[in-house]
Amino acid sequence: METVGHYRILERLGESRLGEMFRARDTRLGRSVALTIPADDIQNDPPRRTQLLADAQRAMAVSHPNIAALYEVGDDAGRLYLAFEFVRDSRSYGDLLLGQFPAWWFESIMPVAFALIAYRFLLHALARKRGA
C-alpha cells in the first residue's frame, strides 16, 4: 500500500477538479480520513499552490456539523496533500442536499449562489490578468 505523509492509502474514492481523493488511514491517530492529492497543474503552479494553501488555512477555521473538517495540510517530498474528515454515507451528494433543503430552495437560492461563485471567479481572473 502506498503512503503519503503518515497516511496509508486504502482505496481510491474518485477525482475532482482539485485532484484525486482517497480513503486513507492516519497511522498516528488510527482514524480514516479523506485524503486529497491536488492535481499536478496545481502542484506545479506556485501561485495556484499558494492560493490553495491560503484557502486551506481559512477552511481549517470552519467548524460545522454539515462540513467535513480539514484536519491537515501537508507536504510529502514536495507533493501537497489535504486530509479531511472521512464521512461514510451511502447516499449521493444530491440525495443529501435534497434531504436538507426544500425544493423551492433549489429553484430560487441555488441559481443566485452559483452566480455569486461565478462572479467571484470572474473577478479573480480579471485581477490576475491585470497583474493585481
Backbone as CSV, one residue per row, in Angstrom:
resi,resn,N_x,N_y,N_z,CA_x,CA_y,CA_z,C_x,C_y,C_z
1,MET,0.838,-1.198,0.000,0.000,0.000,0.000,0.874,1.249,0.000
2,GLU,0.440,2.218,-0.741,1.168,3.486,-0.823,0.899,4.326,0.423
3,THR,1.896,5.079,0.814,1.722,6.018,1.912,2.011,7.431,1.421
4,VAL,1.311,8.372,2.015,1.522,9.794,1.763,1.592,10.431,3.140
5,GLY,2.760,10.987,3.466,2.940,11.503,4.816,2.778,10.354,5.792
6,HIS,1.959,10.541,6.804,1.699,9.460,7.762,0.336,8.814,7.506
7,TYR,-0.105,8.852,6.248,-1.385,8.258,5.851,-1.129,7.069,4.914
8,ARG,-1.774,5.955,5.216,-1.691,4.766,4.361,-2.950,4.738,3.500
9,ILE,-2.784,4.785,2.192,-3.918,4.822,1.274,-4.586,3.452,1.245
10,LEU,-5.918,3.466,1.414,-6.695,2.228,1.443,-7.464,1.999,0.148
11,GLU,-8.061,3.068,-0.386,-8.815,2.928,-1.628,-8.979,4.286,-2.287
12,ARG,-9.147,4.253,-3.599,-9.384,5.479,-4.365,-10.880,5.763,-4.325
13,LEU,-11.233,7.007,-3.984,-12.637,7.400,-3.911,-13.117,8.070,-5.187
14,GLY,-12.215,8.760,-5.869,-12.618,9.448,-7.086,-11.696,10.598,-7.407
15,GLU,-12.184,11.470,-8.270,-11.387,12.604,-8.722,-12.286,13.827,-8.815
16,SER,-11.715,14.971,-8.510,-12.443,16.236,-8.618,-11.551,17.221,-9.358
17,ARG,-12.021,18.454,-9.512,-11.185,19.482,-10.150,-9.930,19.742,-9.338
18,LEU,-10.023,19.528,-8.035,-8.864,19.748,-7.172,-7.817,18.660,-7.350
19,GLY,-8.246,17.424,-7.497,-7.303,16.319,-7.644,-7.927,14.986,-7.292
20,GLU,-7.081,14.013,-6.986,-7.555,12.675,-6.639,-7.874,12.586,-5.161
21,MET,-8.920,11.800,-4.853,-9.338,11.618,-3.464,-9.248,10.142,-3.093
22,PHE,-8.777,9.893,-1.887,-8.583,8.532,-1.398,-9.117,8.413,0.021
23,ARG,-9.521,7.215,0.378,-9.746,6.909,1.786,-8.413,6.412,2.286
24,ALA,-7.966,6.960,3.394,-6.648,6.613,3.929,-6.745,6.436,5.438
25,ARG,-5.732,5.806,5.986,-5.653,5.564,7.432,-4.550,6.430,8.017
26,ASP,-4.917,7.225,9.002,-3.943,8.031,9.725,-3.192,7.081,10.654
27,THR,-1.911,6.849,10.379,-1.145,5.865,11.155,-0.778,6.375,12.540
28,ARG,-0.894,7.671,12.761,-0.603,8.224,14.089,-1.822,8.141,15.007
29,LEU,-2.989,8.485,14.459,-4.189,8.565,15.287,-5.152,7.397,15.069
30,GLY,-4.887,6.575,14.067,-5.711,5.403,13.843,-7.103,5.686,13.331
31,ARG,-7.283,6.762,12.589,-8.605,7.087,12.067,-8.577,7.135,10.545
32,SER,-9.755,6.954,9.949,-9.881,7.079,8.497,-10.016,8.549,8.136
33,VAL,-9.423,8.920,7.029,-9.520,10.288,6.518,-9.803,10.231,5.022
34,ALA,-10.312,11.322,4.502,-10.444,11.509,3.061,-9.220,12.326,2.647
35,LEU,-8.325,11.692,1.936,-7.060,12.329,1.556,-7.172,12.836,0.122
36,THR,-6.905,14.118,-0.059,-6.935,14.717,-1.388,-5.522,15.090,-1.781
37,ILE,-5.129,14.640,-2.964,-3.822,14.994,-3.517,-4.093,15.891,-4.716
38,PRO,-3.778,17.183,-4.585,-4.058,18.108,-5.682,-3.400,17.675,-6.999
39,ALA,-4.079,18.018,-8.077,-3.607,17.685,-9.421,-2.256,18.337,-9.695
40,ASP,-1.516,17.757,-10.637,-0.185,18.257,-10.984,-0.204,19.714,-11.426
41,ASP,-1.275,20.136,-12.142,-1.309,21.534,-12.596,-1.398,22.505,-11.426
42,ILE,-1.919,22.057,-10.296,-1.929,22.894,-9.084,-0.599,22.759,-8.354
43,GLN,-0.123,21.527,-8.240,1.139,21.261,-7.535,2.302,22.040,-8.158
44,ASN,2.299,22.144,-9.489,3.442,22.719,-10.205,3.286,24.195,-10.556
45,ASP,2.206,24.831,-10.105,1.964,26.245,-10.387,2.034,27.017,-9.061
46,PRO,3.177,27.680,-8.782,3.346,28.337,-7.479,2.203,29.266,-7.057
47,PRO,1.660,30.125,-7.932,0.549,30.973,-7.480,-0.695,30.163,-7.089
48,ARG,-1.010,29.124,-7.848,-2.188,28.302,-7.523,-1.948,27.506,-6.241
49,ARG,-0.733,27.045,-6.077,-0.396,26.297,-4.857,-0.512,27.211,-3.627
50,THR,-0.003,28.433,-3.756,-0.086,29.406,-2.669,-1.544,29.732,-2.352
51,GLN,-2.366,29.894,-3.392,-3.786,30.176,-3.188,-4.475,29.008,-2.491
52,LEU,-4.142,27.789,-2.895,-4.727,26.610,-2.262,-4.363,26.556,-0.779
53,LEU,-3.116,26.839,-0.462,-2.693,26.832,0.942,-3.422,27.905,1.750
54,ALA,-3.616,29.088,1.154,-4.350,30.164,1.843,-5.810,29.765,2.054
55,ASP,-6.424,29.175,1.022,-7.813,28.722,1.145,-7.925,27.620,2.193
56,ALA,-6.957,26.712,2.221,-6.967,25.621,3.197,-6.852,26.167,4.619
57,GLN,-6.026,27.176,4.799,-5.875,27.769,6.131,-7.206,28.352,6.602
58,ARG,-7.923,29.015,5.699,-9.235,29.555,6.058,-10.226,28.426,6.335
59,ALA,-10.168,27.362,5.538,-11.087,26.234,5.715,-10.871,25.532,7.050
60,MET,-9.634,25.513,7.530,-9.349,24.855,8.804,-10.003,25.575,9.978
61,ALA,-10.378,26.828,9.779,-11.021,27.597,10.847,-12.528,27.344,10.908
62,VAL,-13.067,26.648,9.901,-14.503,26.389,9.839,-14.836,25.131,10.627
63,SER,-15.855,25.246,11.458,-16.344,24.094,12.218,-17.858,24.088,12.131
64,HIS,-18.400,23.100,11.420,-19.832,22.994,11.236,-20.189,21.530,11.055
65,PRO,-21.287,21.070,11.647,-21.622,19.649,11.562,-21.910,19.150,10.144
66,ASN,-22.225,20.046,9.207,-22.513,19.638,7.837,-21.339,19.832,6.890
67,ILE,-20.174,20.156,7.426,-18.977,20.364,6.607,-17.865,19.475,7.140
68,ALA,-17.278,18.672,6.247,-16.168,17.808,6.663,-15.001,18.688,7.111
69,ALA,-14.447,18.362,8.257,-13.333,19.138,8.812,-12.053,18.861,8.031
70,LEU,-11.280,19.902,7.826,-9.946,19.752,7.241,-8.980,19.588,8.400
71,TYR,-8.396,18.390,8.517,-7.514,18.082,9.636,-6.088,18.590,9.425
72,GLU,-5.590,18.417,8.208,-4.168,18.708,7.997,-3.899,19.042,6.537
73,VAL,-2.956,19.938,6.335,-2.376,20.201,5.024,-0.910,19.845,5.172
74,GLY,-0.432,18.950,4.338,0.949,18.500,4.477,1.683,18.452,3.159
75,ASP,2.948,18.156,3.268,3.835,18.060,2.118,4.667,16.801,2.285
76,ASP,4.588,15.918,1.307,5.349,14.680,1.331,6.288,14.683,0.131
77,ALA,7.547,14.989,0.381,8.565,15.050,-0.682,8.134,15.989,-1.810
78,GLY,7.600,17.154,-1.429,7.203,18.145,-2.419,5.801,17.954,-2.966
79,ARG,5.123,16.905,-2.550,3.758,16.638,-3.021,2.775,17.047,-1.925
80,LEU,1.959,18.045,-2.232,0.985,18.582,-1.290,-0.173,17.608,-1.115
81,TYR,-0.714,17.520,0.110,-1.909,16.717,0.361,-2.761,17.395,1.417
82,LEU,-4.057,17.077,1.396,-5.008,17.604,2.361,-5.752,16.426,2.971
83,ALA,-5.828,16.366,4.284,-6.527,15.293,4.994,-7.807,15.854,5.604
84,PHE,-8.940,15.336,5.136,-10.254,15.757,5.601,-10.892,14.665,6.456
85,GLU,-11.845,15.074,7.253,-12.688,14.127,7.970,-13.337,13.202,6.938
86,PHE,-13.315,11.904,7.203,-13.939,10.946,6.300,-15.360,10.683,6.773
87,VAL,-16.313,10.932,5.897,-17.716,10.714,6.219,-18.243,9.617,5.308
88,ARG,-18.606,8.500,5.911,-19.141,7.384,5.119,-20.650,7.518,5.088
89,ASP,-21.188,7.590,3.876,-22.629,7.675,3.698,-22.955,7.048,2.349
90,SER,-23.938,6.209,2.317,-24.287,5.519,1.078,-25.083,6.406,0.129
91,ARG,-25.560,7.548,0.621,-26.329,8.440,-0.237,-25.403,9.317,-1.071
92,SER,-25.888,9.706,-2.231,-25.116,10.604,-3.090,-25.203,12.021,-2.526
93,TYR,-24.323,12.870,-3.008,-24.319,14.274,-2.576,-25.671,14.919,-2.866
94,GLY,-26.236,14.642,-4.046,-27.542,15.195,-4.400,-28.631,14.733,-3.457
95,ASP,-28.608,13.450,-3.083,-29.595,12.930,-2.136,-29.458,13.619,-0.784
96,LEU,-28.219,13.845,-0.366,-28.003,14.526,0.911,-28.572,15.937,0.875
97,LEU,-28.332,16.650,-0.229,-28.852,18.012,-0.348,-30.369,18.026,-0.369
98,LEU,-30.973,17.111,-1.127,-32.429,17.086,-1.218,-33.064,16.804,0.134
99,GLY,-32.372,16.065,0.975,-32.895,15.789,2.296,-32.766,16.975,3.243
100,GLN,-31.920,17.936,2.916,-31.656,19.064,3.802,-32.462,20.323,3.466
101,PHE,-32.851,20.465,2.197,-33.460,21.719,1.767,-34.778,21.472,1.041
102,PRO,-35.735,22.395,1.170,-36.994,22.265,0.422,-36.753,22.506,-1.073
103,ALA,-37.657,21.998,-1.891,-37.496,22.092,-3.348,-37.385,23.536,-3.828
104,TRP,-38.140,24.483,-3.217,-38.104,25.868,-3.673,-36.705,26.462,-3.541
105,TRP,-35.918,25.933,-2.592,-34.578,26.451,-2.373,-33.728,26.268,-3.622
106,PHE,-33.862,25.105,-4.262,-33.073,24.830,-5.464,-33.495,25.712,-6.632
107,GLU,-34.773,26.106,-6.649,-35.275,26.923,-7.745,-34.942,28.400,-7.581
108,SER,-34.803,28.864,-6.338,-34.582,30.296,-6.128,-33.203,30.642,-5.582
109,ILE,-32.723,29.925,-4.597,-31.467,30.271,-3.927,-30.244,29.755,-4.690
110,MET,-30.305,28.508,-5.141,-29.124,27.914,-5.786,-28.631,28.711,-6.995
111,PRO,-29.521,29.159,-7.910,-29.006,29.946,-9.042,-28.263,31.203,-8.596
112,VAL,-28.744,31.852,-7.547,-28.075,33.056,-7.035,-26.714,32.684,-6.460
113,ALA,-26.655,31.593,-5.702,-25.386,31.151,-5.115,-24.374,30.832,-6.208
114,PHE,-24.811,30.105,-7.238,-23.895,29.768,-8.325,-23.449,31.015,-9.088
115,ALA,-24.354,31.967,-9.254,-23.990,33.218,-9.933,-22.934,33.978,-9.134
116,LEU,-23.083,34.012,-7.809,-22.092,34.692,-6.969,-20.738,34.000,-7.034
117,ILE,-20.748,32.683,-7.058,-19.492,31.936,-7.172,-18.824,32.239,-8.514
118,ALA,-19.613,32.216,-9.587,-19.069,32.507,-10.916,-18.520,33.936,-10.963
119,TYR,-19.221,34.870,-10.340,-18.781,36.268,-10.289,-17.436,36.378,-9.576
120,ARG,-17.286,35.642,-8.475,-16.024,35.661,-7.725,-14.868,35.164,-8.596
121,PHE,-15.105,34.066,-9.313,-14.056,33.535,-10.178,-13.729,34.498,-11.314
122,LEU,-14.748,35.160,-11.842,-14.523,36.144,-12.899,-13.674,37.297,-12.376
123,LEU,-14.002,37.813,-11.200,-13.207,38.900,-10.618,-11.767,38.461,-10.368
124,HIS,-11.600,37.241,-9.877,-10.257,36.711,-9.631,-9.471,36.623,-10.942
125,ALA,-10.124,36.130,-11.997,-9.456,36.018,-13.299,-9.075,37.390,-13.843
126,LEU,-9.961,38.356,-13.704,-9.641,39.712,-14.170,-8.492,40.319,-13.388
127,ALA,-8.476,40.102,-12.082,-7.383,40.630,-11.252,-6.065,40.000,-11.654
128,ARG,-6.068,38.703,-11.934,-4.829,38.027,-12.361,-4.371,38.554,-13.714
129,LYS,-5.332,38.804,-14.611,-4.987,39.303,-15.939,-4.342,40.694,-15.844
130,ARG,-4.830,41.492,-14.907,-4.297,42.853,-14.721,-3.027,42.868,-13.882
131,GLY,-2.671,41.715,-13.334,-1.456,41.630,-12.532,-1.633,42.085,-11.102
132,ALA,-2.861,42.147,-10.650,-3.139,42.589,-9.278,-2.890,41.478,-8.289
